Amino acid sequence: MQNIRFAGAQIPCTINLDKNVQHIKDALNWASLNSVDYLLTPEGSLSGYYPGWDIIDGRTIDDIYSAEKEVLAYAVEKNVGLCLGTMWGEIDASFLESYRKENQIRFYSKTGKLLGKSNKTYILPEYDQTVPNDDIPLIDLEHTVQNFWATGLVCNDFWGGPLTNRFSLPLHAVENQKTHVIFHATNGFRGILPVYDEITDAWHEGNLRMISFSTGVPIITVDNACKMDGQDYEGKTSSTSGILLNGEWKVKAPRNGTQYFYYDFNFNDMIDYKLGKHPDQEIINNTPGIGGI
């Protein structure tokens, strides 16, 4: 049986670039020791996630580029494929700064090859201040075959459906684009409004599990370990970090602080779409005429 090991790092996404680099390196150390194939970090894990991420405290976009090169070189040294959540500046002369601000998951192979990047679609304009994605690219992950497709969704890209007026991007990725796995990097509001926190917590949990149940493909999701603005925080994450399949948590990380986790999937079954099944299938098989599903 051939397995592939996916992992997530629930780490603090702060306003300090050097601290963020070290958090990612620490996660890569763990991933290397545990023979991880692909490691996912939260939304904005390198840059931080807040307005002015490219200029705060005198930093420039070149500082973000240098930090990315540093963590990528470390990932190559550790032989870990990296799915890096970060704000980014795509070179674009049509913008005043000469770069286009995007909120991305950047996918790298174990050798450091950029396999693709997924830019956030359902942005918060006043907060992200980035250019939204106009399509959802499929990323061809390097493993043992070509056309091993992954989809990267950033925060609201997952929460946008199905119970709002926004198109459900995870369902689209599976049903229309035939992706094999979904990586979800998030960084949600938390720790200030208790009732709102409770409501969004229930929404995130139900959404993750129902989309997982509906699609039958693995979902790796990881949240920031501190507040959305990068401040220290000892409370619960905005959503659960972990790995799901068929509506059930295969791995469910604790909701506080830095946490690392992984899970192995049968690679051949994954690319042949043989992982999806109803969690109550045995009952259904043994109960003719059962309704309600």
QUIBELWO-V463825 format. One record per residue. RES is the residue in three letters. OMEGA is omega in radians with two decimals (NA if undefined). Layout:
res: [RES	RES]
omega: [OMEGA	OMEGA]
This chain:
res: [MET	GLN	ASN	ILE	ARG	PHE	ALA	GLY	ALA	GLN	ILE	PRO	CYS	THR	ILE	ASN	LEU	ASP	LYS	ASN	VAL	GLN	HIS	ILE	LYS	ASP	ALA	LEU	ASN	TRP	ALA	SER	LEU	ASN	SER	VAL	ASP	TYR	LEU	LEU	THR	PRO	GLU	GLY	SER	LEU	SER	GLY	TYR	TYR	PRO	GLY	TRP	ASP	ILE	ILE	ASP	GLY	ARG	THR	ILE	ASP	ASP	ILE	TYR	SER	ALA	GLU	LYS	GLU	VAL	LEU	ALA	TYR	ALA	VAL	GLU	LYS	ASN	VAL	GLY	LEU	CYS	LEU	GLY	THR	MET	TRP	GLY	GLU	ILE	ASP	ALA	SER	PHE	LEU	GLU	SER	TYR	ARG	LYS	GLU	ASN	GLN	ILE	ARG	PHE	TYR	SER	LYS	THR	GLY	LYS	LEU	LEU	GLY	LYS	SER	ASN	LYS	THR	TYR	ILE	LEU	PRO	GLU	TYR	ASP	GLN	THR	VAL	PRO	ASN	ASP	ASP	ILE	PRO	LEU	ILE	ASP	LEU	GLU	HIS	THR	VAL	GLN	ASN	PHE	TRP	ALA	THR	GLY	LEU	VAL	CYS	ASN	ASP	PHE	TRP	GLY	GLY	PRO	LEU	THR	ASN	ARG	PHE	SER	LEU	PRO	LEU	HIS	ALA	VAL	GLU	ASN	GLN	LYS	THR	HIS	VAL	ILE	PHE	HIS	ALA	THR	ASN	GLY	PHE	ARG	GLY	ILE	LEU	PRO	VAL	TYR	ASP	GLU	ILE	THR	ASP	ALA	TRP	HIS	GLU	GLY	ASN	LEU	ARG	MET	ILE	SER	PHE	SER	THR	GLY	VAL	PRO	ILE	ILE	THR	VAL	ASP	ASN	ALA	CYS	LYS	MET	ASP	GLY	GLN	ASP	TYR	GLU	GLY	LYS	THR	SER	SER	THR	SER	GLY	ILE	LEU	LEU	ASN	GLY	GLU	TRP	LYS	VAL	LYS	ALA	PRO	ARG	ASN	GLY	THR	GLN	TYR	PHE	TYR	TYR	ASP	PHE	ASN	PHE	ASN	ASP	MET	ILE	ASP	TYR	LYS	LEU	GLY	LYS	HIS	PRO	ASP	GLN	GLU	ILE	ILE	ASN	ASN	THR	PRO	GLY	ILE	GLY	GLY	ILE]
omega: [3.13	-3.13	2.95	-3.04	3.06	-3.10	3.07	3.10	3.05	-3.01	3.09	3.07	-2.94	3.07	-3.11	-3.05	-3.13	3.10	3.14	3.09	-3.12	3.09	-3.13	3.10	3.10	3.11	3.11	3.05	3.11	-3.11	3.13	3.13	-3.11	3.02	-3.14	3.07	3.12	-3.13	3.12	3.05	-3.08	3.03	3.10	-3.04	3.12	-3.02	-2.81	-3.07	-3.12	3.08	3.14	-3.10	-3.06	-3.07	-3.07	3.09	3.07	3.11	3.07	3.11	3.11	3.07	3.07	3.12	-3.13	3.12	3.11	3.12	-3.12	-3.12	3.12	3.10	3.12	3.09	3.10	3.11	-3.10	3.09	-3.14	2.98	-3.01	3.03	-2.89	3.04	3.14	2.89	-2.99	3.05	3.08	-3.12	-3.09	-3.06	-3.12	3.11	-3.08	-3.11	-3.07	3.00	-3.11	-3.09	3.13	3.10	-2.85	2.67	-3.14	-3.04	3.13	3.04	3.11	3.11	3.10	3.11	3.06	-3.10	-3.13	-3.14	3.12	-3.08	-3.10	-3.13	-3.09	-3.06	2.91	-2.97	-3.09	-3.08	3.12	-3.06	-3.13	3.08	-3.11	3.07	3.05	3.00	3.12	-3.08	2.94	3.14	3.12	-3.13	3.07	3.02	3.13	3.10	2.99	3.13	2.97	-2.87	3.04	3.05	3.06	3.10	-3.07	3.02	-3.05	3.08	3.07	-3.05	-3.04	3.11	0.05	-3.01	3.02	3.12	3.11	-3.14	-3.13	-3.08	3.10	3.09	3.09	-3.10	-3.11	-3.00	-3.07	-3.09	3.07	3.06	3.14	-3.08	3.13	3.01	-3.08	3.09	-3.05	-3.12	-2.96	3.06	3.12	2.93	-3.13	-3.08	-3.00	-3.12	3.09	3.11	-3.13	-3.12	-3.11	3.09	3.12	3.13	-3.12	-3.13	-3.13	-3.13	3.13	-3.06	-3.12	3.08	3.09	3.11	-3.06	-3.02	-3.12	3.05	3.12	3.05	3.04	-3.09	-3.12	-3.10	3.05	-3.09	3.10	3.11	-3.07	-3.12	3.07	-3.14	3.12	-3.03	3.14	-3.09	-3.10	2.99	-3.14	3.05	-3.12	2.97	3.13	-3.09	-3.06	2.97	3.10	3.06	-3.11	3.08	3.00	3.01	3.14	-3.07	2.97	-2.99	-3.09	2.95	-3.13	3.13	3.04	-3.12	3.08	3.06	3.14	3.04	3.02	-3.02	-3.10	3.08	3.14	-3.07	3.07	3.14	3.14	3.14	-3.05	3.04	3.10	-3.11	3.11	-3.01	-3.13	3.10	3.13	-3.12	-3.06	-3.11	-3.13	3.07	3.14	-3.11	3.05	3.10	NA]
